[in-house]
Amino acid sequence: MEVVEEKIDSLNAVLRVKVTADDYAETVDKQLNDYRKQANIPGFRPGKTPIGLIKKKYGKAVLAEELNKVVSKSLYDFIEENKLNILGNPLPKENEEVKGDFDNPADFEFVYEIGISPEFKVDLSKGKFDYLKIKIDGEMLDKEVDQMARRYGSLVSAEKASEKDMIMGEFTEMEGDNPKEGGVSHTATISLEFLEDKKAVKKLVGAKVGDEFRVDPVDYSKGEADLAAMLGVTKEDLPNISNDFNLKVTEIKEMKPAAIDQALFDKVFGEGKVSSEEEMRSTIEGDLVKMFANDSDRVFNDKVVEELLEKTKIDLPEEFLKRWILASSDKEDLTAEKIEEDFENYRKGLKWQLIQNNIIKDNDIKVEPAEAVDYVKNLLVNQYAQYGMPAPEDNVLEDQAKNVLGNRDEANKIYDSLYASKILQYFKETVKIKEKEVSYEDFVKEAYGK
């Protein structure tokens, strides 16, 4: 067995695998003899079929299978021994047939293409980034307290509708000045507070029970599914329904916020954990700090990643990668044309994967199995807490965590998450950071351009 590497350029190479009869003959003969022992061919007693007939019937298939095993092993042994950092897997070279005769097997030569991972450096030493922190002020805390009071409040009848009230009414499809014969008639609830069309909201503000309005129900819904539910029809019925409806107000409900007292504190935070509005606001502020810290980390991380992707020059064996994506995909509808159309996304994803691997390797970043177990245990404890259940004993938790990690897909997600956290920490320790306190609205604008 011989494997010869032929360099094409710094990103592409060809591997020629030369196989002699000595590399496969013994195993092929043994396999054919096993077939002979098990063969049940008419005219011959079991195990007595002539070997020549067995070779004629099964020889090529057995030879092909053994050659595939031998060649695959030799390829990956060569790659490992020569420390070739490849992308994807070796692919049979296009327009080059296997050299050898399957009818009279002797020597064979197989030719494979490989894509080589590029050499590059990741340099963050001169990086400088804003770290956005959301300013938590009195107004924000007022809103949070108000929302909690409303969440645990109660609905009471109101004489007139305000911008935050709920209106119960009957929608009737119209034709001119009269209800449409056979048209839609359905009672539904409208929450004015959550409508995006402020003009539609304004139309109903001040409404009283018994008032009627000509409306387009589309203005009071959030998409087709919501519109269909509001009118009591299916989405498929909507094209056959007009936009001209009469809305008769049958009831108005306003949310009366809960009192800011001990009863509310106990409902929100647990019995006895908070005993004053001051403590309530302090607890809310602490929760917001934690929540916004995650948002700040994510935005900071995205900015650093964007900078690295833009400024790190990485050349890729693109034509090889396009072939490899097509060959390795299990999507039946994937074509070379579709890969070409979406290749920029493939390139970006692979480029970031290479940068991550470079950072991990150069900075000796590791995730130990014990870290993964502890991480899953914490996730499980939080899940139990969400359902109001006490977490089991530590040894039971550990067994459950190891069971989760026994699932390869789940384990990959968990390790990816832990590596991502360590890479974020590396960013924070490497680049120059300027903390910038902004309002929530400005944070959204800077982070998402909205």
N, C-alpha and C positions, 0 to 999 in steps of 0.2 A: 504494500500500500504506500502510495506517495501522494502528497499534496503539494502543489507548486503555486505560489502566489505571483500574479502578474499585476504590477501597479499600472493603473491607467492614469490617475492623477491623485492629488492628495485626498480626494473624497470617494474615489471609486477604485475597485480592484476586481480581478478575476481569480478564482481558485480552481485549479485543474486537479481533479481527483483521479489518480490512475490506480485501477484495481486489477490484480492478477487472479488467476484461478485459485492460487493458494489461499487467497483471502476469503473465498466463499465456498469452494468445492466441498469441503468436508461437512459443513453445516447443511448445504443443499442436499447432499446425498443422505444425510441422517433424516432430514425432513421428508424426503421422498420415501425412504424405507418405512418411516412411521405411517405415511399415507398408505403404503402397500399393506401394512399389517391391518389397517382399519378398512381398506377398500372392500366394497361389496359389489363386484362387477359380474353381470350375468355370464355364465360359462366357466367361471373360475371359483374355486373354493376360497373362503375368506382367508386372506393372508398369502394366497398362492398366485396372485395376479403377477404376470411377468413384469419385471422392473422396467423393461422397455416401454410397455403400455402405460405404466404409471408416469414415466417421464414424458411420454407423448401427451398425456392428458393433463398433467399438473406441472410439468417441468418449468415452463416459462413463467407461470405465476409464482412458483416457489422461488425461482431465481430472481425475479424482479423484486419480491419482498425482501429477500436476503441482501441484495445489492443496495436497496434503499436503506436498510439498517446499517450496513457497513459504511456506506458513503456518508450518512448523517453523522454517525459517530466520529468518523475521521475528520469531517468538516469542523465539528465543534471542539474536538480535541486539538486540532490545529489552531483554531481561533483562540482557545484558552491558553495553550502553550506559548503562543506568540503574542499574547496579550493584545489582540486586535480589538479595538473598541468599535464595534459595529452598530449600525442602526437597523432595526428590524431583523430579518432573517435572510440567509442566503437564498437567492432565487436562481433557477436554471437560466442560463444565458440565452437570450433571445437569438433566434436564427442560427443556433448551433446544436446539431443533433448529437446524441450519445454515440460515441465511437465503440463499436463492438457488435458481435453477432449473437443474438439470442438463440438462433438455431444451432450454432456451433460455438458455444460459449468458451471464451479464453480470457483475453485481456479486454478491459473496458476503460473508457475515459469519460468522465462527467465534468461539465464545465458550469460553474456557478458565478454569479455576480454578487458582490457585497457592497454595501454603502458604509463608509467609514465616518465615524463621529469626528467632527472638526475640533481642532485645537483652538482654544480661545481663553481669554482672561476676563474675569468679572472684577471690575474696579469700582468700589463704592466709596473709596476713601475721601473723594472730593465732593461727594453728594451733600446737598443741603435741601431740607424739606420742611415745609410748614406742617405742624401737627395741630390739627384743628380740634379745639375743645369747645363744647357747647356751654354757653353761659346759662347757669340756672339762677334765674332771678325771681323776685317776689311774684311777678305776673305769671310766670310759668307755674309756680307752686299754687297760686290761686286757682288756676285752671285745673290742675290735677286734683285739688281738694274738691272743687266744684263737680268734676266728673265723677269722683268717687261718691259724693253725696247724691248725685243724680242716678248713678248705677244702682244704689241701694235705696232709692226713693220709691215713691208710689204714684200711680196714675190716678188723677182726679179729673172730674168733668170741668170744662171751662166754658164760659159764655162766648168768648171770641178767640179765634185762632191767632197765635203768635208764631214767630219764626222757628220756635223749637217744639211746637206742639204736634200731636198726631191727629189727623182728620180721618174719620170713618165716613165713607160715602158710597153712593150707588152710581156706577158708570153705566150710561145708556147710550148705545150707538144711535146716531141721529141721521135723518134724511130730510134736509130742509128744516122745517120747524117742528117736525114730528119724529117720534121714535121710529127707527127703521124696522119694517116688518121682518121678523125673523132675525133681527140683529142681536148684538151682544148686550146682555144686561147682567152686571155682576157687582157685588159689594166688595170693597177692598179698603185697605188702610194705607194712608200716605204719611210718612214721617218727614215733615217739612225740614227738620234739622239736617237731614242727610242728603237733601236734594242738591245737585250741582247747578241746576238752572235757576239762578236767583230771580229771574223775571217771572218764572212759573211760581216760585214761592211767594213773591210779592202779590201775585194775583189772588192768592188765598188768604193772605194775612188780613185779619179783621173779619173773616167769615164767621157766620153764626149758623146754628143748627137750622136747617130748612132752606138755607141759601142755595142757589143753583148757579152753575158756571158752565159756559161752553169751553171745552178744553181739548187739547191734543194729548191723549194719554202717554204718548212717547215722552213728553216733557216731564212726566212724573214717575218715570221708571229708570232702571239702571241696566239697560240692555234688553235683548229679546226675551231671555228667560224670565226676567223680572216682569216685563210687560205682559207676557203670556199668562203668568200667574195672577197678575193684577186684574186681568180681564176674564180669567177663568177659561182660557182656551189653550191650545197647544201652539208651539212655535210654528208648526206647519200651517196653522190657520191664519197666522198674522197677515200674509200678503192679501188675503181676501177681506180684511177688515179695514174700514175707513179710519181716518184720523179725526173725525168729527164726533165728539161725545158730549153728552150732558153729564155733569157731576153734581149730584144733590148731596149736600152735607147732612149726615144723619147723627153724627156725634163728634164731639171735640174733647180730646184728652190732653192734659198738660202734666208734665212730670214734676211732681212736688219733691224737691230734694230732701233726703234724710237729714235730720238734725245732726250737727257736728257735736256728738256726745259720746259717752262711753259705749253705748250700744253699737254705734257705727265703728268705733275703734276696734271693738272685739270682733265684729263681723269681718273687717278688712284684714286685720293683723293677727288675730288670735286673742283669746281671752287674757286680759291683764297685761299684754305686751306693750300697749301704748295707753297712756292715761290722760293726755291733754292734746289740744290742737297743736301746740308747739312741738310736742314729741311726734305727732302725726306728720307735720311738715318736715321735721328733721329726718324721719324715716323715709318719707317719699323722696327727699333730696338725695339721701344715700343710695336709694334704689336707682334713681335717675343717673347718678354719677357712674354707677356700675354699667348700666345699660348704654349710656352714651360713650363710655370708655371703649366698649366693644365696637361701636360705630366709628369712633375716632381711629382705633387700631385698623379697622378694615379699610377706611379711606386712605390712611397713611400707607398701608401695605400696597393698595392698588396704585398709588402714585409712584412708589418705589419700583414696583414691577413694571409699570408703564415706561418709566425712565430706563430701566435695564433693557427692556425689549427694544426700545428705540436706539439706545447708544451702544449696545453690545453687538459687535459685528460677528455674525456667525453665518458661514457659507454652508449650504446643505447639498447633498447629492439628490437634487430634486427629481430628476427623471427616474432614478432608482426608487425613490420613496413613492412616487405615483404608482409605479408598478407593484410595489410591495403592499400598499394600501388596498389596491384592487385585488391582489392575490390572497390577502389575509382576511378580507372582510367576509362576514357571513350574511351580508345584505344582498339578496338576490337582485334587487333593482339598482345596485350601485354600478355605474359605468365610468369609463375613462373620462367621458365628457363631464360628468357630475363632479368627479374628483378635481378636474381642471378648474371648474367653476368655484369650488370651495377650497382650493388648495391654500389660499392665503390663511384661512383659519387653521388648517392642518399645520402649516409652517409656523404660525404663531404659537400654537400649542406645543409643538415639538421643541421650538426654540426656548420656551419657558421651562420645559422639562429638563433640557440640557443645562440651562442656567442654574436651576435648582440643584441638580446633581453635582454641578461644579462647586456650588457653595457648600453643599453637604460634605463633599470629599475634601475640599481645601481647608475647611474649618473643623474637620473631624466631628461633625454633628451626628449624634447617635440617639436612637430611641431604644431603650432597653425593654425587654419583655415585661419586667416588673412595672415599668411606667405605664405600659399599655393596660395591664391588669388594673392598676390603681385608677386609671382614667375611666375604664369601663365601670368599675365599682362606683365611682362618683356619679356616673350617668344613671346607674341603676338606683342609687339612693334617691336621686332627684325624681326619678320616675315613681318610686314608691310614695314619695312626699306629695307628688301631684295628685295621686289617688287617695291621699289621706291615710296611707298605710305606713306602719313602722318598718324600717329596713330590717332584714333578717340578720342573724349573727355573721360576723366577719368571714368565718370559714365558708358559710353558705354563699355569701356574696362573692367570695373569691372563686368558688366553683362555678357560679353563674357567669362571672366575667370570663373565665377560661372557656366556658362553653360558647359564649358569644365569639370569642377570638378563634374558636375552632372553625368558624365559617370563614372561608378564604375571602369572600367579597367584603364581609363586615370587617375583618381584620385589616384589609387593605385600606378601607375608608378611615379606620381608627388611626392606623399608622400615618396615613397621609395627613390627617388632621394634626397629629402630634408633631410631625416634621414641619408642617406649615407654621405652627406656633413657635417652634424653635428658630425657624428662618425669620419670622417677624421679630423675635428677640434679637437675632443677629443684626437685622436692619437697624433696630433702635440703638444698638451698641456701636454701630459702625458709622452711620451718617450723622451729619450735624442736623440737629432738630431745633426748630424755633417754634415754641408753643404759641398758638394764636387763638385767643378766646373770641368766639363769635356767637351771635344769636342763632337759635335753631333755624330760622328762615335763611340766614346767610350760610349756615352750614350746608343746608340742602342745596343752595345755589352753587356753592364752591365745590361740593362733593359730586353733584349730579348735573350741574349746569342747568338747573330748573329755576 
